[in-house]
Amino acid sequence: MLARRDPIDALWREVTPEVVIGDLNDEPALARLCDGADVVIHSAGLVKAKSRAAFDAVNVAGARRVALAAAKAPHVVFISSLTAREPQLSHYSASKRAGEAAMTEVLGDRLTIARPCAIYGPGDRELLPVFQAAALSPVLPLLSGTAKVAMIHVEDAAQQTAALAAAQPTGRPVALCDSRIDGYSWRELMVAAARACDRTPRFAAVPGALIHAIGITNDFTLLLGRTPMLTSAKARELLHPDWAVAPGELPGARPAAIYELDTGFSMTLAWYRTAGWMKH
């Protein structure tokens, strides 16, 4: 595995990974990483940045360098994003789509592109505010009454990725998601978060215009050197009506999901509390 420093984490207590110290700009490190590999999995990426150029430096140029380093590998798996289906929505989604194209140009039919939907689980900071609100607020927001969002627990995403790596290259982008490929409504997501917190809140619809306005306001903080999560681009991603997965986007075979939404949310909340991210 490629890492900026030797990883020390309880997750590695039962294995001893071979670590190559470096990053996506370090071509000699990438060459050492890929030398003799039967399968290369590229999962590094940038999810927050101040500009398209900053996204591209990692998600496109970095992806190309990995592809060139892995040019002799029989199979490369690139962890992209379901948002790459809609590159017009944001710099992030556009950079992930461009990263797919860069790796395809180098690797051709030896590449598998995996597009995970919204990943959650232990260590996830993006979903943390949802659980904090579910635990404390008597009223929870609903961003849309019609949108659908496919979800996957991080352990299921890892298992499906491992299965893709063990199979032949797919020759097309494939989606990673749990058993609800048609996705969840925002109400279902908020109810599940509240249920994990043993709460029964009321709900209030939030106008899309307000979400867009908050995103545009936060865009100005980019000028101050900050990288807020809710920018105008992120608002467009959140309010997109269809993040469900069509049957034709699935791989030919995939491991059954271990975690359905209620189980996965309960486990995630337990981790937040154990880690001290949320009070009991």
C-alpha positions as CSV (number, residue, x, y, z in Angstrom):
1,M,0.0,0.0,0.0
2,L,1.1,3.6,-0.7
3,A,1.0,5.9,2.3
4,R,2.6,9.2,3.3
5,R,3.7,7.7,6.6
6,D,3.7,4.2,8.1
7,P,0.1,3.6,9.2
8,I,-0.6,2.8,12.8
9,D,-4.2,1.7,13.3
10,A,-6.1,-1.0,15.0
11,L,-7.5,-2.1,11.6
12,W,-4.1,-3.5,10.8
13,R,-3.7,-5.5,14.0
14,E,-4.3,-8.8,12.2
15,V,-2.2,-8.1,9.0
16,T,1.2,-6.7,8.2
17,P,0.8,-4.6,5.1
18,E,3.9,-3.9,2.9
19,V,4.0,-0.1,3.0
20,V,5.6,2.1,0.3
21,I,6.1,5.6,1.6
22,G,5.1,8.3,-0.9
23,D,2.2,10.0,-2.6
24,L,0.6,10.3,-6.0
25,N,3.4,12.8,-7.1
26,D,6.1,10.3,-6.3
27,E,6.7,8.4,-9.5
28,P,9.5,6.1,-8.1
29,A,7.3,5.2,-5.1
30,L,4.4,4.4,-7.5
31,A,6.8,2.2,-9.5
32,R,7.9,0.3,-6.4
33,L,4.3,-0.1,-5.4
34,C,3.1,-1.6,-8.7
35,D,6.2,-3.7,-9.5
36,G,5.2,-7.3,-9.9
37,A,1.6,-6.7,-8.8
38,D,-1.2,-8.9,-10.2
39,V,-3.8,-6.3,-9.3
40,V,-3.5,-2.7,-8.5
41,I,-6.4,-0.9,-6.6
42,H,-6.3,2.9,-6.9
43,S,-8.6,4.5,-4.2
44,A,-6.8,7.7,-3.4
45,G,-8.7,10.9,-4.3
46,L,-9.5,14.5,-3.2
47,V,-13.1,15.2,-2.1
48,K,-12.6,18.9,-1.1
49,A,-10.6,21.5,-2.9
50,K,-10.6,25.2,-3.7
51,S,-10.6,24.9,-7.5
52,R,-10.9,22.6,-10.4
53,A,-7.2,22.7,-10.9
54,A,-6.6,21.4,-7.3
55,F,-9.1,18.6,-7.9
56,D,-7.5,17.7,-11.3
57,A,-4.0,17.6,-9.8
58,V,-4.9,14.6,-7.7
59,N,-8.0,13.0,-9.3
60,V,-6.8,13.3,-12.9
61,A,-3.0,13.7,-13.0
62,G,-2.5,11.5,-10.0
63,A,-4.7,8.8,-11.6
64,R,-2.7,9.0,-14.8
65,R,0.5,8.5,-12.9
66,V,-0.9,5.4,-11.1
67,A,-2.0,4.0,-14.5
68,L,1.5,4.6,-16.0
69,A,3.2,3.0,-13.0
70,A,0.7,0.0,-13.3
71,A,1.1,-0.3,-17.1
72,K,2.4,-3.9,-16.8
73,A,-0.2,-5.1,-14.2
74,P,-2.8,-7.5,-15.7
75,H,-5.7,-5.7,-13.8
76,V,-6.2,-2.3,-12.3
77,V,-9.2,-1.3,-10.3
78,F,-10.0,2.4,-10.0
79,I,-12.3,3.6,-7.2
80,S,-14.1,6.5,-8.8
81,S,-17.5,7.9,-7.7
82,L,-21.1,7.5,-8.7
83,T,-21.0,11.3,-9.2
84,A,-18.9,10.7,-12.3
85,R,-22.1,9.9,-14.0
86,E,-23.0,13.6,-13.8
87,P,-19.7,15.5,-14.5
88,Q,-21.5,18.8,-15.0
89,L,-22.6,19.1,-11.4
90,S,-19.3,19.9,-9.7
91,H,-15.5,20.2,-10.1
92,Y,-15.3,17.0,-8.0
93,S,-17.6,14.9,-10.3
94,A,-15.9,16.3,-13.4
95,S,-12.4,15.5,-12.1
96,K,-13.5,11.9,-11.2
97,R,-14.9,11.4,-14.7
98,A,-11.7,12.9,-16.2
99,G,-9.7,10.5,-14.0
100,E,-11.6,7.6,-15.4
101,A,-10.8,8.8,-18.9
102,A,-7.1,9.2,-18.1
103,M,-6.7,5.7,-16.7
104,T,-8.7,4.2,-19.6
105,E,-6.4,5.9,-22.1
106,V,-3.4,4.2,-20.5
107,L,-4.8,0.8,-19.5
108,G,-7.6,0.1,-22.0
109,D,-9.4,-3.2,-21.3
110,R,-7.2,-4.0,-18.3
111,L,-9.1,-1.4,-16.2
112,T,-12.1,-1.9,-13.9
113,I,-13.8,1.4,-12.9
114,A,-15.8,1.1,-9.7
115,R,-18.3,3.9,-8.9
116,P,-19.3,3.6,-5.2
117,C,-22.5,5.4,-4.2
118,A,-22.6,7.3,-0.9
119,I,-20.2,5.5,1.5
120,Y,-20.8,5.7,5.3
121,G,-19.5,3.9,8.3
122,P,-16.8,4.2,11.0
123,G,-14.5,7.2,10.5
124,D,-17.0,9.0,8.1
125,R,-17.1,12.7,8.9
126,E,-19.6,13.7,6.2
127,L,-22.5,11.9,7.8
128,L,-21.6,12.9,11.4
129,P,-23.6,16.2,11.3
130,V,-26.7,14.1,10.3
131,F,-26.4,11.9,13.5
132,Q,-25.6,14.9,15.7
133,A,-28.8,16.6,14.4
134,A,-30.8,13.4,14.8
135,A,-29.6,13.1,18.4
136,L,-30.3,16.7,19.5
137,S,-32.8,18.4,17.2
138,P,-36.6,17.9,17.6
139,V,-37.0,18.8,13.9
140,L,-34.9,17.3,11.1
141,P,-34.6,18.8,7.6
142,L,-35.7,17.1,4.4
143,L,-33.7,18.2,1.4
144,S,-36.1,16.7,-1.1
145,G,-39.3,14.8,-1.2
146,T,-38.5,12.8,-4.4
147,A,-34.8,12.4,-4.7
148,K,-33.2,8.9,-4.2
149,V,-29.8,8.2,-2.8
150,A,-28.1,4.8,-3.0
151,M,-25.9,4.0,0.0
152,I,-23.2,1.5,1.0
153,H,-21.5,0.7,4.3
154,V,-17.7,1.0,4.0
155,E,-17.2,-2.7,4.8
156,D,-19.5,-3.7,2.0
157,A,-17.7,-1.3,-0.3
158,A,-14.4,-3.0,0.6
159,Q,-15.8,-6.5,0.0
160,Q,-17.3,-5.6,-3.3
161,T,-14.0,-3.9,-4.4
162,A,-12.1,-7.1,-3.4
163,A,-14.5,-9.2,-5.4
164,L,-13.9,-6.9,-8.5
165,A,-10.2,-7.2,-8.0
166,A,-10.4,-11.0,-7.9
167,A,-12.4,-11.1,-11.2
168,Q,-11.6,-10.2,-14.7
169,P,-11.7,-6.5,-15.8
170,T,-15.3,-5.4,-16.4
171,G,-14.6,-3.3,-19.4
172,R,-17.2,-0.8,-18.2
173,P,-17.9,1.3,-15.1
174,V,-19.8,-0.6,-12.4
175,A,-21.6,0.7,-9.3
176,L,-21.1,-0.4,-5.7
177,C,-24.1,-0.2,-3.5
178,D,-26.2,-2.1,-0.9
179,S,-29.2,-4.2,-1.7
180,R,-31.4,-1.1,-2.2
181,I,-30.2,-0.2,-5.7
182,D,-33.3,2.0,-6.1
183,G,-31.9,4.2,-3.3
184,Y,-33.4,5.8,-0.2
185,S,-35.5,8.9,0.1
186,W,-34.2,11.7,2.3
187,R,-37.0,10.9,4.7
188,E,-35.9,7.3,5.0
189,L,-32.3,8.4,5.6
190,M,-33.3,10.9,8.3
191,V,-35.7,8.4,10.0
192,A,-33.0,5.7,10.1
193,A,-30.5,8.2,11.7
194,A,-33.1,9.2,14.3
195,R,-34.0,5.6,15.0
196,A,-30.4,4.8,15.6
197,C,-30.4,7.6,18.2
198,D,-33.7,6.4,19.7
199,R,-35.4,9.5,18.7
200,T,-38.7,10.2,16.9
201,P,-38.4,13.7,15.4
202,R,-40.6,15.8,13.3
203,F,-39.5,16.8,9.8
204,A,-39.4,20.1,7.9
205,A,-38.9,20.5,4.2
206,V,-36.0,22.7,3.3
207,P,-36.4,24.7,0.0
208,G,-33.7,23.8,-2.5
209,A,-33.2,27.5,-3.1
210,L,-32.0,27.8,0.5
211,I,-29.5,25.0,0.1
212,H,-28.2,26.6,-3.0
213,A,-28.0,30.0,-1.3
214,I,-26.0,28.6,1.6
215,G,-23.6,26.9,-0.9
216,I,-23.1,30.1,-2.8
217,T,-22.4,32.0,0.4
218,N,-19.9,29.4,1.4
219,D,-18.1,29.8,-1.9
220,F,-16.9,33.1,-0.8
221,T,-15.0,31.5,2.1
222,L,-12.8,29.8,-0.5
223,L,-11.3,33.2,-1.0
224,L,-10.2,33.1,2.6
225,G,-8.4,29.8,2.2
226,R,-11.1,27.6,3.7
227,T,-12.6,24.6,2.0
228,P,-16.2,24.2,3.3
229,M,-18.0,21.0,2.6
230,L,-21.3,22.7,1.5
231,T,-20.3,24.7,-1.5
232,S,-22.6,25.6,-4.4
233,A,-21.2,22.5,-6.2
234,K,-21.9,20.3,-3.3
235,A,-25.4,21.7,-3.1
236,R,-26.0,20.6,-6.7
237,E,-24.7,17.1,-5.9
238,L,-27.0,16.9,-2.8
239,L,-30.1,18.1,-4.7
240,H,-29.6,15.9,-7.7
241,P,-32.8,13.9,-8.0
242,D,-31.4,10.5,-9.0
243,W,-28.4,8.9,-7.2
244,A,-30.1,5.5,-7.5
245,V,-28.4,2.6,-9.3
246,A,-29.8,1.0,-12.4
247,P,-29.5,-2.8,-12.7
248,G,-27.3,-2.4,-15.8
249,E,-24.7,-0.5,-13.7
250,L,-24.1,-3.4,-11.4
251,P,-21.2,-5.9,-11.9
252,G,-22.1,-9.3,-13.1
253,A,-21.7,-10.8,-9.6
254,R,-21.2,-9.1,-6.3
255,P,-21.1,-10.2,-2.6
256,A,-24.4,-9.7,-0.8
257,A,-24.4,-6.6,1.4
258,I,-23.8,-7.4,5.0
259,Y,-25.3,-4.1,6.3
260,E,-28.7,-2.8,5.6
261,L,-29.3,0.8,6.4
262,D,-30.6,0.4,10.0
263,T,-27.8,-2.0,11.0
264,G,-25.2,0.1,9.3
265,F,-26.4,3.4,10.9
266,S,-26.5,1.8,14.3
267,M,-22.9,0.5,13.9
268,T,-21.8,3.9,12.7
269,L,-23.4,5.7,15.6
270,A,-21.7,3.3,18.0
271,W,-18.4,4.0,16.5
272,Y,-18.9,7.8,16.7
273,R,-19.6,7.4,20.4
274,T,-16.7,5.1,21.1
275,A,-14.4,7.4,19.3
276,G,-15.7,10.4,21.3
277,W,-17.1,12.1,18.2
278,M,-20.6,12.1,19.9
279,K,-21.7,11.9,23.5
280,H,-23.6,8.9,24.7
